[in-house]
Amino acid sequence: MDLSSNVSESEFVVVGGGVVGNCIAMGLAAKGKSVALFDEADNAFRASRGNFGLVWVQGKGAAMPTYARWTRASAHLWKDFADELTQSTGISVSLTQRGGYSIFLDEASLHQRAGVYEQLKNALGGDYPFEVLGHNAIKKEEPQIGSQVAGAILHHEDGHINPLNFYRAITNATGRLGVTKITRRVSKVAPAANGFIIHSDNAGSHHCSKVILACGLGTAELGRPLGFKVPVRPQRGQVLITEKLPPLINRPSDEIRQVNEGGIQIGASAEEVGFDDSETIETTAQLAANAIRQYPFLEKAQLVRSWGALRIMSQDGFPIYQQSTLYPGAYYATCHSGITLAAAHARLLPDWLCGDNSTIAKQGIAFSEFSEGRFNDS
Ligand SMILES: Cc1cc2nc3c(=O)[nH]c(=O)nc-3n(C[C@H](O)[C@H](O)[C@H](O)COP(=O)(O)OP(=O)(O)OC[C@H]3O[C@@H](n4cnc5c(N)ncnc54)[C@H](O)[C@@H]3O)c2cc1C
């Protein structure tokens, strides 16, 4: 792109170069749309660099079956999506989808959770493949499991990836599809004739017909002047990783997984501390102690790295996809499970952004439930 010209042009602008923005840009470019993607510098908050790498179904949408359907639609698309990424970029994201666990240290919590999943299964017409495993059954699947573990729920649709390779692959894929990358912070999105003018720090102005704010924790600042509420907040998660070890864990759980390169990843906390992504000894110690109760061999493993990152959390924890009622053509998209939903964002959401609701409706998903109209003004 020629940054010396005063006003550049594309049909779509995506603001935000995390996984959500890149997946949307990839899907739009694959449909033949001209797309420019603005992203702030590397010192920005970026959950896409600090996440746990789960493509996770269980537990999602217990209080909103439409979210469970959306999550499952994405999980079902993931294999094909991962293959496409590898074919186009040569980067493997190391997807495995052989099921995953929630592990419980007490029977009461295990059965309470199983009850919640039974209700969700009913709401989904009986199609929700999970099993409750007692201690002996989980020990058979995971010989390293500790004696304090009461049992686990195995959901057969859960899986995981290598999140850093995925981030590399998706940014590479958007480049190959011709998305124009502009590494500048957007300071304002101004409604204009036939669309919007994107104002960015030191990069002149850019005109587009449609703009999608997918800039994580930066969405509220840009979105509110466009009439959006954007009820999201940061929530810190801390994650630990051990030295590389031989294969010891068969399937991931929502707290512990062995990554394709051998390290055991342990996470993630959920802390309401505002815009603070630092690590703390106290939480690191809690995460490690919990992990050792589940897998005692971890007592002897060396931790090599830990980090904190900020989730983008809506008021009710579910995604928000909204077009501006004041300025049609302006949208925002936000969620706290952008890895799980990546395939849906690349394969299904772009049709909606192009005005075609039928692709998502065919999946049996009542998409309007994701609008921000579900939140009261406050
Ligand atoms: C600890 C942790 C564990 C997680 N584990 C999982 C998991 O296992 N599975 C899962 O599905 N999800 C997981 N997540 C959530 C997942 O990482 C996020 O949903 C996802 O990364 C969100 O991507 P995003 O693109 O919306 O936001 P981000 O990754 O935060 O990216 C936002 C981008 O917008 C840019 N930006 C912001 N403001 C502006 C502006 N004004 N102009 C230009 N650019 C701007 C920033 O530079 C940044 O690149 C986890 C998150 C955390 C923190």
PDBQT file of the ligand as one rigid body, heavy atoms in Angstrom, charges set to zero:
ROOT
HETATM    1  C1  LIG A 401      -4.443 -17.108  29.167  1.00  0.00    +0.000 C 
HETATM    2  C2  LIG A 401      -5.392 -17.293  28.027  1.00  0.00    +0.000 A 
HETATM    3  C3  LIG A 401      -5.731 -18.569  27.620  1.00  0.00    +0.000 A 
HETATM    4  C4  LIG A 401      -6.602 -18.742  26.552  1.00  0.00    +0.000 A 
HETATM    5  N1  LIG A 401      -6.868 -20.006  26.119  1.00  0.00    +0.000 NA
HETATM    6  C5  LIG A 401      -7.683 -20.191  25.060  1.00  0.00    +0.000 A 
HETATM    7  C6  LIG A 401      -7.920 -21.482  24.577  1.00  0.00    +0.000 A 
HETATM    8  O1  LIG A 401      -7.354 -22.454  25.070  1.00  0.00    +0.000 OA
HETATM    9  N2  LIG A 401      -8.786 -21.639  23.553  1.00  0.00    +0.000 N 
HETATM   10  C7  LIG A 401      -9.430 -20.566  22.988  1.00  0.00    +0.000 A 
HETATM   11  O2  LIG A 401     -10.256 -20.773  22.097  1.00  0.00    +0.000 OA
HETATM   12  N3  LIG A 401      -9.192 -19.323  23.393  1.00  0.00    +0.000 NA
HETATM   13  C8  LIG A 401      -8.323 -19.111  24.413  1.00  0.00    +0.000 A 
HETATM   14  N4  LIG A 401      -8.058 -17.850  24.851  1.00  0.00    +0.000 N 
HETATM   15  C9  LIG A 401      -8.726 -16.738  24.205  1.00  0.00    +0.000 C 
HETATM   16  C10 LIG A 401      -8.096 -16.336  22.889  1.00  0.00    +0.000 C 
HETATM   17  O3  LIG A 401      -6.714 -16.210  23.022  1.00  0.00    +0.000 OA
HETATM   18  C11 LIG A 401      -8.732 -15.027  22.454  1.00  0.00    +0.000 C 
HETATM   19  O4  LIG A 401     -10.139 -15.217  22.318  1.00  0.00    +0.000 OA
HETATM   20  C12 LIG A 401      -8.217 -14.528  21.151  1.00  0.00    +0.000 C 
HETATM   21  O5  LIG A 401      -6.825 -14.482  21.115  1.00  0.00    +0.000 OA
HETATM   22  C13 LIG A 401      -8.781 -13.136  20.914  1.00  0.00    +0.000 C 
HETATM   23  O6  LIG A 401      -8.230 -12.663  19.735  1.00  0.00    +0.000 OA
HETATM   24  P1  LIG A 401      -8.511 -11.180  19.273  1.00  0.00    +0.000 P 
HETATM   25  O7  LIG A 401      -7.951 -11.093  17.907  1.00  0.00    +0.000 OA
HETATM   26  O8  LIG A 401      -9.937 -10.831  19.504  1.00  0.00    +0.000 OA
HETATM   27  O9  LIG A 401      -7.730 -10.279  20.314  1.00  0.00    +0.000 OA
HETATM   28  P2  LIG A 401      -6.168 -10.033  20.532  1.00  0.00    +0.000 P 
HETATM   29  O10 LIG A 401      -5.370 -11.258  20.335  1.00  0.00    +0.000 OA
HETATM   30  O11 LIG A 401      -6.034  -9.333  21.852  1.00  0.00    +0.000 OA
HETATM   31  O12 LIG A 401      -5.783  -9.056  19.366  1.00  0.00    +0.000 OA
HETATM   32  C14 LIG A 401      -6.277  -7.753  19.300  1.00  0.00    +0.000 C 
HETATM   33  C15 LIG A 401      -5.417  -7.031  18.294  1.00  0.00    +0.000 C 
HETATM   34  O13 LIG A 401      -5.995  -5.760  18.056  1.00  0.00    +0.000 OA
HETATM   35  C16 LIG A 401      -4.955  -4.812  17.943  1.00  0.00    +0.000 C 
HETATM   36  N5  LIG A 401      -5.485  -3.508  18.280  1.00  0.00    +0.000 N 
HETATM   37  C17 LIG A 401      -6.090  -3.094  19.423  1.00  0.00    +0.000 A 
HETATM   38  N6  LIG A 401      -6.477  -1.807  19.311  1.00  0.00    +0.000 NA
HETATM   39  C18 LIG A 401      -6.116  -1.401  18.079  1.00  0.00    +0.000 A 
HETATM   40  C19 LIG A 401      -6.241  -0.172  17.358  1.00  0.00    +0.000 A 
HETATM   41  N7  LIG A 401      -6.824   0.904  17.903  1.00  0.00    +0.000 N 
HETATM   42  N8  LIG A 401      -5.730  -0.095  16.110  1.00  0.00    +0.000 NA
HETATM   43  C20 LIG A 401      -5.127  -1.164  15.523  1.00  0.00    +0.000 A 
HETATM   44  N9  LIG A 401      -5.009  -2.366  16.157  1.00  0.00    +0.000 NA
HETATM   45  C21 LIG A 401      -5.491  -2.480  17.420  1.00  0.00    +0.000 A 
HETATM   46  C22 LIG A 401      -3.878  -5.304  18.917  1.00  0.00    +0.000 C 
HETATM   47  O14 LIG A 401      -2.607  -4.857  18.471  1.00  0.00    +0.000 OA
HETATM   48  C23 LIG A 401      -3.998  -6.820  18.794  1.00  0.00    +0.000 C 
HETATM   49  O15 LIG A 401      -3.101  -7.338  17.818  1.00  0.00    +0.000 OA
HETATM   50  C24 LIG A 401      -7.178 -17.629  25.903  1.00  0.00    +0.000 A 
HETATM   51  C25 LIG A 401      -6.823 -16.342  26.309  1.00  0.00    +0.000 A 
HETATM   52  C26 LIG A 401      -5.934 -16.178  27.356  1.00  0.00    +0.000 A 
HETATM   53  C27 LIG A 401      -5.555 -14.780  27.749  1.00  0.00    +0.000 C 
ENDROOT
TORSDOF 0
